Amino acid sequence: MSQPANQDAAELAKFGALAHGFWDRSGPFRTLHDIEPARVAWVAANVPLAGARVADIGCGGGLFAESLTRLGARVTGIDLATDMLAVARLHAQAGGLTIDYREQSAAALAVSEAGQFDVVCCMEMIEHVPDPAALLSELARLPRAGGTVVVSTINRSARAFLGAIVGAEYVLGLVPRGTHEYARLVTPAELARHARAAGLTLRELVGLQYNPLTRTAQVGGAPDINYLARFTA
């Protein structure tokens, strides 16, 4: 039996329309490219990646999946945005990388391959789904016992509203307008509560600081705007 997808058609269409510019480091996803080194380094410092089987949930155009693959991980990337997946497959092929990309929901993957992954990553996706708690439940079914789940997202806070939405989208134009909806952002407390209900144990929660002037990011500090969380199954 197929599993219902925790998705929003408008969100998929929004990102699908931008897929052609995904790998343009000065394009609509330039901030994602800017924070990539910091978030990859943090994951690599906390989780053995060489030879690990990794699920990248909401892989988009493949930026994070490619980074993990280059570090020796065996990556399965899933997304429901058809155009994004097409971009991801073409870019991986051009780079000589082998990545198992699938147009599949997290719910479906949790049925077909429950307990089959060493690491499960969900980067900048949870704030775009209708039911964050359901997504955490799906993520929790994917890792083996003792495996790792990593989530990256944006806090629902006054600083995030001013910085990630007003500043980034409407003042500086760092990301396309309408990329984030404030009401859908997830606080660290909410994320931890959803994860705990799903049987995950929080090991670390840390902020990710971004400087738009230097276009650099570093992990550390308060999770007032962007933050990363690491759980074990």
MARNU-657551 format. One record per residue (C-alpha): x, y, z; residue in one letter; residue number from 1; chain. Coordinates in nm, 4 decimals, padded with zeros to 6 digits, always signed. Example, Ala and Ser with C-alpha at 12.3 -4.5 7.8 and 13.67 -1.06 7.14 Angstrom:
+----------+----------+----------+------+-----+-----+
!        x !        y !        z ! type ! seq ! mol !
+----------+----------+----------+------+-----+-----+
! +01.2300 ! -00.4500 ! +00.7800 !    a !   1 !   A !
! +01.3670 ! -00.1060 ! +00.7140 !    s !   2 !   A !
+----------+----------+----------+------+-----+-----+
***
This chain:
+----------+----------+----------+------+-----+-----+
!        x !        y !        z ! type ! seq ! mol !
+----------+----------+----------+------+-----+-----+
! +00.0000 ! +00.0000 ! +00.0000 !    m !   1 !   A !
! +00.1381 ! +00.3405 ! -00.0952 !    s !   2 !   A !
! +00.1932 ! +00.5893 ! +00.1865 !    q !   3 !   A !
! +00.0424 ! +00.9394 ! +00.1836 !    p !   4 !   A !
! +00.3041 ! +01.2059 ! +00.1279 !    a !   5 !   A !
! +00.3511 ! +01.4835 ! +00.3831 !    n !   6 !   A !
! +00.3703 ! +01.7486 ! +00.1132 !    q !   7 !   A !
! +00.2410 ! +02.0844 ! -00.0014 !    d !   8 !   A !
! +00.1808 ! +02.1125 ! -00.3760 !    a !   9 !   A !
! +00.2400 ! +02.4881 ! -00.3712 !    a !  10 !   A !
! +00.5791 ! +02.4415 ! -00.2030 !    e !  11 !   A !
! +00.6830 ! +02.1782 ! -00.4568 !    l !  12 !   A !
! +00.5803 ! +02.4042 ! -00.7436 !    a !  13 !   A !
! +00.7640 ! +02.7003 ! -00.5904 !    k !  14 !   A !
! +01.0941 ! +02.5172 ! -00.5679 !    f !  15 !   A !
! +01.0445 ! +02.3317 ! -00.8941 !    g !  16 !   A !
! +01.0187 ! +02.6644 ! -01.0751 !    a !  17 !   A !
! +01.3616 ! +02.7613 ! -00.9390 !    l !  18 !   A !
! +01.5308 ! +02.4295 ! -01.0144 !    a !  19 !   A !
! +01.7165 ! +02.5558 ! -01.3223 !    h !  20 !   A !
! +01.9184 ! +02.7926 ! -01.1047 !    g !  21 !   A !
! +01.9983 ! +02.5519 ! -00.8244 !    f !  22 !   A !
! +02.3701 ! +02.5127 ! -00.8985 !    w !  23 !   A !
! +02.4284 ! +02.8806 ! -00.9760 !    d !  24 !   A !
! +02.6318 ! +02.9971 ! -00.6756 !    r !  25 !   A !
! +02.5137 ! +03.3526 ! -00.7371 !    s !  26 !   A !
! +02.1553 ! +03.2510 ! -00.8074 !    g !  27 !   A !
! +01.8423 ! +03.1963 ! -00.5960 !    p !  28 !   A !
! +02.0104 ! +02.9278 ! -00.3829 !    f !  29 !   A !
! +02.3362 ! +03.1134 ! -00.3185 !    r !  30 !   A !
! +02.2784 ! +03.1271 ! +00.0587 !    t !  31 !   A !
! +02.2422 ! +02.7487 ! +00.0630 !    l !  32 !   A !
! +02.5759 ! +02.7211 ! -00.1170 !    h !  33 !   A !
! +02.7307 ! +02.9643 ! +00.1317 !    d !  34 !   A !
! +02.6271 ! +02.7646 ! +00.4395 !    i !  35 !   A !
! +02.7120 ! +02.4264 ! +00.2864 !    e !  36 !   A !
! +03.0764 ! +02.4021 ! +00.4036 !    p !  37 !   A !
! +02.9797 ! +02.4762 ! +00.7645 !    a !  38 !   A !
! +02.6932 ! +02.2301 ! +00.7868 !    r !  39 !   A !
! +02.8853 ! +01.9518 ! +00.6094 !    v !  40 !   A !
! +03.1870 ! +01.9996 ! +00.8352 !    a !  41 !   A !
! +02.9644 ! +01.9806 ! +01.1439 !    w !  42 !   A !
! +02.7996 ! +01.6580 ! +01.0302 !    v !  43 !   A !
! +03.1345 ! +01.5045 ! +00.9312 !    a !  44 !   A !
! +03.2813 ! +01.5947 ! +01.2717 !    a !  45 !   A !
! +03.0008 ! +01.4154 ! +01.4539 !    n !  46 !   A !
! +02.9187 ! +01.1171 ! +01.2327 !    v !  47 !   A !
! +03.1485 ! +00.8702 ! +01.0509 !    p !  48 !   A !
! +03.0578 ! +00.9100 ! +00.6841 !    l !  49 !   A !
! +03.3074 ! +00.6913 ! +00.4967 !    a !  50 !   A !
! +03.1140 ! +00.3864 ! +00.3850 !    g !  51 !   A !
! +02.8014 ! +00.4917 ! +00.5749 !    a !  52 !   A !
! +02.4605 ! +00.4518 ! +00.4176 !    r !  53 !   A !
! +02.2957 ! +00.7944 ! +00.4296 !    v !  54 !   A !
! +01.9433 ! +00.9096 ! +00.3468 !    a !  55 !   A !
! +01.9110 ! +01.2731 ! +00.2371 !    d !  56 !   A !
! +01.5432 ! +01.3581 ! +00.2852 !    i !  57 !   A !
! +01.4297 ! +01.6492 ! +00.0708 !    g !  58 !   A !
! +01.7526 ! +01.6452 ! -00.1287 !    c !  59 !   A !
! +01.6472 ! +01.9150 ! -00.3746 !    g !  60 !   A !
! +01.9064 ! +01.9697 ! -00.6453 !    g !  61 !   A !
! +02.1604 ! +01.7505 ! -00.4699 !    g !  62 !   A !
! +02.3972 ! +01.9942 ! -00.2979 !    l !  63 !   A !
! +02.4153 ! +01.8134 ! +00.0367 !    f !  64 !   A !
! +02.3964 ! +01.4682 ! -00.1217 !    a !  65 !   A !
! +02.6993 ! +01.5439 ! -00.3386 !    e !  66 !   A !
! +02.8978 ! +01.6780 ! -00.0432 !    s !  67 !   A !
! +02.8318 ! +01.3620 ! +00.1571 !    l !  68 !   A !
! +02.9134 ! +01.1395 ! -00.1397 !    t !  69 !   A !
! +03.2490 ! +01.3108 ! -00.1845 !    r !  70 !   A !
! +03.3221 ! +01.2252 ! +00.1796 !    l !  71 !   A !
! +03.2650 ! +00.8565 ! +00.1109 !    g !  72 !   A !
! +02.8998 ! +00.8109 ! +00.2048 !    a !  73 !   A !
! +02.6612 ! +00.5954 ! +00.0037 !    r !  74 !   A !
! +02.3727 ! +00.8369 ! -00.0408 !    v !  75 !   A !
! +02.0060 ! +00.7853 ! -00.1212 !    t !  76 !   A !
! +01.8456 ! +01.1219 ! -00.1948 !    g !  77 !   A !
! +01.4682 ! +01.1562 ! -00.2062 !    i !  78 !   A !
! +01.2447 ! +01.4445 ! -00.3040 !    d !  79 !   A !
! +00.8994 ! +01.4998 ! -00.4517 !    l !  80 !   A !
! +01.0007 ! +01.7936 ! -00.6735 !    a !  81 !   A !
! +01.0470 ! +01.6324 ! -01.0148 !    t !  82 !   A !
! +01.2400 ! +01.9218 ! -01.1685 !    d !  83 !   A !
! +01.4799 ! +01.9399 ! -00.8746 !    m !  84 !   A !
! +01.5546 ! +01.5692 ! -00.8998 !    l !  85 !   A !
! +01.6246 ! +01.6020 ! -01.2708 !    a !  86 !   A !
! +01.8800 ! +01.8739 ! -01.1935 !    v !  87 !   A !
! +02.0332 ! +01.6604 ! -00.9178 !    a !  88 !   A !
! +02.0726 ! +01.3578 ! -01.1429 !    r !  89 !   A !
! +02.2290 ! +01.5560 ! -01.4259 !    l !  90 !   A !
! +02.4746 ! +01.7353 ! -01.1975 !    h !  91 !   A !
! +02.5827 ! +01.4128 ! -01.0272 !    a !  92 !   A !
! +02.6323 ! +01.2453 ! -01.3625 !    q !  93 !   A !
! +02.8394 ! +01.5376 ! -01.4879 !    a !  94 !   A !
! +03.0546 ! +01.5133 ! -01.1758 !    g !  95 !   A !
! +03.1008 ! +01.1389 ! -01.2033 !    g !  96 !   A !
! +02.9163 ! +01.0746 ! -00.8762 !    l !  97 !   A !
! +02.6930 ! +00.7768 ! -00.8011 !    t !  98 !   A !
! +02.3905 ! +00.8835 ! -00.5966 !    i !  99 !   A !
! +02.0632 ! +00.6943 ! -00.5673 !    d ! 100 !   A !
! +01.8071 ! +00.9661 ! -00.6372 !    y ! 101 !   A !
! +01.4393 ! +00.8757 ! -00.6033 !    r ! 102 !   A !
! +01.1133 ! +01.0639 ! -00.6444 !    e ! 103 !   A !
! +00.9724 ! +00.9300 ! -00.3206 !    q ! 104 !   A !
! +00.8248 ! +01.0518 ! +00.0067 !    s ! 105 !   A !
! +00.9837 ! +01.0004 ! +00.3468 !    a ! 106 !   A !
! +00.6775 ! +00.7989 ! +00.4475 !    a ! 107 !   A !
! +00.7246 ! +00.5583 ! +00.1566 !    a ! 108 !   A !
! +01.0965 ! +00.5208 ! +00.2251 !    l ! 109 !   A !
! +01.0209 ! +00.4523 ! +00.5916 !    a ! 110 !   A !
! +00.8053 ! +00.1588 ! +00.4839 !    v ! 111 !   A !
! +01.0376 ! +00.0103 ! +00.2231 !    s ! 112 !   A !
! +01.3702 ! +00.0636 ! +00.4033 !    e ! 113 !   A !
! +01.3017 ! +00.1083 ! +00.7725 !    a ! 114 !   A !
! +01.6136 ! +00.0671 ! +00.9844 !    g ! 115 !   A !
! +01.8445 ! +00.0513 ! +00.6837 !    q ! 116 !   A !
! +02.0442 ! +00.3749 ! +00.7183 !    f ! 117 !   A !
! +02.3384 ! +00.4729 ! +00.9350 !    d ! 118 !   A !
! +02.2615 ! +00.8431 ! +00.9011 !    v ! 119 !   A !
! +01.9421 ! +01.0282 ! +00.8068 !    v ! 120 !   A !
! +01.9656 ! +01.3961 ! +00.7112 !    c ! 121 !   A !
! +01.6819 ! +01.6410 ! +00.6620 !    c ! 122 !   A !
! +01.8255 ! +01.9798 ! +00.5770 !    m ! 123 !   A !
! +01.6113 ! +02.2920 ! +00.5362 !    e ! 124 !   A !
! +01.2990 ! +02.0887 ! +00.4653 !    m ! 125 !   A !
! +01.0935 ! +02.0483 ! +00.7806 !    i ! 126 !   A !
! +00.9755 ! +02.4107 ! +00.7651 !    e ! 127 !   A !
! +00.8161 ! +02.3390 ! +00.4271 !    h ! 128 !   A !
! +00.5914 ! +02.0437 ! +00.5164 !    v ! 129 !   A !
! +00.2361 ! +02.0601 ! +00.6572 !    p ! 130 !   A !
! +00.3064 ! +01.8217 ! +00.9474 !    d ! 131 !   A !
! +00.6539 ! +01.8471 ! +01.1074 !    p ! 132 !   A !
! +00.5661 ! +01.5926 ! +01.3772 !    a ! 133 !   A !
! +00.4745 ! +01.3331 ! +01.1154 !    a ! 134 !   A !
! +00.7989 ! +01.3991 ! +00.9308 !    l ! 135 !   A !
! +01.0020 ! +01.3420 ! +01.2499 !    l ! 136 !   A !
! +00.8163 ! +01.0150 ! +01.2995 !    s ! 137 !   A !
! +00.9086 ! +00.9089 ! +00.9453 !    e ! 138 !   A !
! +01.2717 ! +01.0099 ! +00.9904 !    l ! 139 !   A !
! +01.2910 ! +00.8116 ! +01.3147 !    a ! 140 !   A !
! +01.1957 ! +00.4898 ! +01.1347 !    r ! 141 !   A !
! +01.4802 ! +00.5095 ! +00.8846 !    l ! 142 !   A !
! +01.8030 ! +00.4684 ! +01.0895 !    p ! 143 !   A !
! +01.9339 ! +00.1452 ! +01.2359 !    r ! 144 !   A !
! +01.9386 ! +00.1159 ! +01.6137 !    a ! 145 !   A !
! +02.1938 ! +00.3677 ! +01.7379 !    g ! 146 !   A !
! +02.1940 ! +00.5493 ! +01.4044 !    g ! 147 !   A !
! +02.1930 ! +00.9266 ! +01.3646 !    t ! 148 !   A !
! +01.9277 ! +01.1732 ! +01.2497 !    v ! 149 !   A !
! +02.0355 ! +01.5282 ! +01.1606 !    v ! 150 !   A !
! +01.7920 ! +01.8135 ! +01.1060 !    v ! 151 !   A !
! +01.8703 ! +02.1664 ! +00.9917 !    s ! 152 !   A !
! +01.6027 ! +02.4348 ! +00.9959 !    t ! 153 !   A !
! +01.5033 ! +02.7891 ! +01.1029 !    i ! 154 !   A !
! +01.3712 ! +02.8924 ! +01.4419 !    n ! 155 !   A !
! +01.0333 ! +03.0626 ! +01.4757 !    r ! 156 !   A !
! +01.1601 ! +03.3659 ! +01.6616 !    s ! 157 !   A !
! +01.1599 ! +03.7430 ! +01.6317 !    a ! 158 !   A !
! +01.5243 ! +03.7376 ! +01.5180 !    r ! 159 !   A !
! +01.4449 ! +03.4769 ! +01.2542 !    a ! 160 !   A !
! +01.1497 ! +03.6782 ! +01.1267 !    f ! 161 !   A !
! +01.3635 ! +03.9896 ! +01.0933 !    l ! 162 !   A !
! +01.6756 ! +03.8158 ! +00.9664 !    g ! 163 !   A !
! +01.5646 ! +03.5148 ! +00.7640 !    a ! 164 !   A !
! +01.2439 ! +03.6571 ! +00.6197 !    i ! 165 !   A !
! +01.2370 ! +04.0384 ! +00.6223 !    v ! 166 !   A !
! +01.6123 ! +04.0842 ! +00.5832 !    g ! 167 !   A !
! +01.7072 ! +03.7871 ! +00.3650 !    a ! 168 !   A !
! +01.4015 ! +03.7840 ! +00.1386 !    e ! 169 !   A !
! +01.2800 ! +04.1445 ! +00.1175 !    y ! 170 !   A !
! +01.5750 ! +04.3703 ! +00.2014 !    v ! 171 !   A !
! +01.8905 ! +04.1918 ! +00.0855 !    l ! 172 !   A !
! +01.7320 ! +03.9583 ! -00.1694 !    g ! 173 !   A !
! +01.9464 ! +03.6654 ! -00.0539 !    l ! 174 !   A !
! +01.6661 ! +03.4180 ! -00.1189 !    v ! 175 !   A !
! +01.3501 ! +03.4508 ! -00.3299 !    p ! 176 !   A !
! +01.0575 ! +03.6255 ! -00.1656 !    r ! 177 !   A !
! +00.8097 ! +03.3833 ! -00.0182 !    g ! 178 !   A !
! +01.0666 ! +03.1095 ! +00.0413 !    t ! 179 !   A !
! +00.9710 ! +03.0860 ! +00.4097 !    h ! 180 !   A !
! +00.6416 ! +03.1272 ! +00.5917 !    e ! 181 !   A !
! +00.6887 ! +03.2410 ! +00.9503 !    y ! 182 !   A !
! +00.4014 ! +03.0304 ! +01.0853 !    a ! 183 !   A !
! +00.5646 ! +02.7137 ! +00.9508 !    r ! 184 !   A !
! +00.9003 ! +02.7674 ! +01.1161 !    l ! 185 !   A !
! +00.9814 ! +02.5215 ! +01.3948 !    v ! 186 !   A !
! +01.1271 ! +02.6194 ! +01.7316 !    t ! 187 !   A !
! +01.4015 ! +02.4068 ! +01.8901 !    p ! 188 !   A !
! +01.1608 ! +02.3091 ! +02.1685 !    a ! 189 !   A !
! +00.9004 ! +02.1915 ! +01.9181 !    e ! 190 !   A !
! +01.1586 ! +01.9974 ! +01.7194 !    l ! 191 !   A !
! +01.2887 ! +01.8290 ! +02.0343 !    a ! 192 !   A !
! +00.9339 ! +01.7430 ! +02.1446 !    r ! 193 !   A !
! +00.8428 ! +01.5898 ! +01.8074 !    h ! 194 !   A !
! +01.1677 ! +01.3934 ! +01.8017 !    a ! 195 !   A !
! +01.1189 ! +01.2652 ! +02.1556 !    r ! 196 !   A !
! +00.7666 ! +01.1495 ! +02.0706 !    a ! 197 !   A !
! +00.9143 ! +00.9636 ! +01.7723 !    a ! 198 !   A !
! +01.1648 ! +00.7820 ! +01.9941 !    g ! 199 !   A !
! +01.4725 ! +00.9888 ! +01.9100 !    l ! 200 !   A !
! +01.7197 ! +01.1182 ! +02.1671 !    t ! 201 !   A !
! +01.8557 ! +01.4713 ! +02.1284 !    l ! 202 !   A !
! +02.2359 ! +01.4759 ! +02.1464 !    r ! 203 !   A !
! +02.3190 ! +01.8272 ! +02.0317 !    e ! 204 !   A !
! +02.1418 ! +02.1434 ! +01.9236 !    l ! 205 !   A !
! +02.3493 ! +02.4343 ! +01.7982 !    v ! 206 !   A !
! +02.3063 ! +02.7552 ! +01.6037 !    g ! 207 !   A !
! +02.4343 ! +02.8227 ! +01.2539 !    l ! 208 !   A !
! +02.5496 ! +03.1821 ! +01.2059 !    q ! 209 !   A !
! +02.5534 ! +03.3387 ! +00.8582 !    y ! 210 !   A !
! +02.7276 ! +03.6595 ! +00.7539 !    n ! 211 !   A !
! +02.5704 ! +03.7894 ! +00.4297 !    p ! 212 !   A !
! +02.8516 ! +04.0410 ! +00.3779 !    l ! 213 !   A !
! +03.1298 ! +03.7835 ! +00.3704 !    t ! 214 !   A !
! +02.8970 ! +03.5047 ! +00.2527 !    r ! 215 !   A !
! +03.0367 ! +03.2724 ! +00.5169 !    t ! 216 !   A !
! +02.8788 ! +03.0625 ! +00.7889 !    a ! 217 !   A !
! +02.9911 ! +02.8912 ! +01.1054 !    q ! 218 !   A !
! +02.8300 ! +02.6474 ! +01.3450 !    v ! 219 !   A !
! +02.8009 ! +02.7659 ! +01.7038 !    g ! 220 !   A !
! +02.6218 ! +03.0134 ! +01.9221 !    g ! 221 !   A !
! +02.2545 ! +03.0484 ! +02.0002 !    a ! 222 !   A !
! +01.9924 ! +02.8860 ! +01.7736 !    p ! 223 !   A !
! +01.8070 ! +03.2146 ! +01.7347 !    d ! 224 !   A !
! +01.7776 ! +03.1932 ! +01.3559 !    i ! 225 !   A !
! +01.9272 ! +02.8911 ! +01.1797 !    n ! 226 !   A !
! +02.0091 ! +02.5829 ! +01.3812 !    y ! 227 !   A !
! +02.1178 ! +02.2192 ! +01.3556 !    l ! 228 !   A !
! +02.0092 ! +01.9275 ! +01.5718 !    a ! 229 !   A !
! +02.1568 ! +01.5801 ! +01.6053 !    r ! 230 !   A !
! +01.9598 ! +01.2837 ! +01.7407 !    f ! 231 !   A !
! +02.0250 ! +00.9142 ! +01.7892 !    t ! 232 !   A !
! +01.7726 ! +00.6393 ! +01.7284 !    a ! 233 !   A !
+----------+----------+----------+------+-----+-----+
***
